[in-house]
Amino acid sequence: MNFFEIMKVMLQESGFAAMTLKNGVMFLVSFVLIYLAIHKKFEPLLLLPIAFGMLLANLPLANLMKEGSNVYEHGVLRVIYTGIKTNVFPCLIFMGVGAMTDFGPLIANPISLLLGAAAQLGIYTAFTLAIASGMFTANEAASIAIIGGADGPTSIFTATALAPHLVAPIAVAAYSYMALIPMIQPPIMRALTTEKERTIKMGQLRKVGKIEKIIFPVVVVLFCSLLLPSVAPLLGMLMLGNLFRESGVVARLSDTAQNALINIVTIMLGVTVGATANGEIFIQAKTLLIVAMGLFAFVFSTIGGVLLGKLLCIVTGGKINPLIGSAGVSAVPMAARVSQLEGARANPTNFLLMHAMGPNVAGVIGSAVAAGFFLLIFGK
C-alpha cells in the first residue's frame, strides 16, 4: 500500500467523511454559544462548558456519548453523564448555592416569600400553554415550564426525571435566559411600574441573628420536604450547604462547597448537558418551540413578581418598591442586581439590593417547590 492509498483510507475512515449537515449545524450553534460566553460574558461559567460539550458530542465517529451494553463500553462523556441521570450534579450544585446564599434578607422580611411565589407565575402559565398546544405531553410541558423559574439546576433536575430527551434544549434555554436577565427584565419592569413607584425608598432591614439563620434551613427543609417529599433532594442539599455557612463550625466544608466542589461539578454538568445536544435530536421544530415557551415562561414570571410588588406597594401605603418583585425569579444574585440598577436609575439614592435579595432567594425555594409539585403529580 503506497502513501496515496494510505491517505485515501485514512480520509475514508475519518470524521471528515462521516460529517453530516446536522453535525455542521450543531458546530455552528456551539460556536455561537462559545462567542456569547467569552465575548458577551453570558453566564460563561456554564455556557462555555455546555457549548464545548455540544461540540464534542457532535464530532463524527468520536463516540464520546456512546451508550454501550455496560459501563465499560460507554463513551467517556456518557460515563460522566451518570451524574445528571441520577440527579447527583444538580443536587451538588444546590449545596454550593446554599453555602453561598445569605437568607438574612428573606428572614428579615418574610413578605418576600410572597414575591418569590408570585414570580413562579410563568411556570404555570407556560405549562398550561404547552398542554394547550397539543405538541407536548404533560411530562414534557412540566419540564419546559420550569425554565420560567430561571434556575438551571432545577430545570435539569426536573427534565431528567420527567423528559430526559429534552434536557439539552431546556438546559440551554434556561441558562441563556438567566444570562439575558439584564436585557429581558428592565423593559418589563419599566412598562409595569410608574416613575413614582420606581423612586420609592425602602427602610433598612432589621439585623437577623445567628440563631434565626441556623434554624431557618432546618425548618424550611422539614416543612417543604414533608409537604412535597419529591423536593427533598434539591432543598435538602440547598439547606445543608446553607447550614454549613451559618453554623460557623465547619468553615472548611463551607469553603469546599462554595468553591472547589461547585466548580468541579459545574464543569462536569455543563459539558455533559451540552453533550446531550445530539444533532439528530436537537435540530427539530420542537426545540425552537421549547426556546420560545421558555422565554414566555420567563417573561410571565417577571410580570407576576412585579404585579404582586405593585399590589403590596398599595397595601403597605407605598412602603414597598414594586421593582423588587422582579427579583423573585431564582437567578441569584443577578435578578436582585437588576432591581437595584433600575431603582438607582429612577432615584440615584435608592438602594434596593438587600430588599431584592429577599424575593431572589425566596425564588430559589419557590422554583424547587414548583419542581417538587410537578414531580409529585407526573413523576413515576
Salt bridges, closest charged atoms under 4 A:
ASP102 OD1 - LYS213 NZ 3.20
GLU140 OE2 - HIS165 NE2 2.68
GLU140 OE1 - LYS286 NZ 3.45
GLU195 OE1 - ARG198 NH2 2.94
GLU197 OE1 - LYS310 NZ 2.79
GLU212 OE2 - ARG206 NH2 2.75
GLU246 OE2 - ARG245 NE 3.21
GLU280 OE1 - LYS22 NZ 3.48
GLU342 OE1 - ARG190 NH1 2.98
GLU342 OE2 - ARG345 NE 3.40
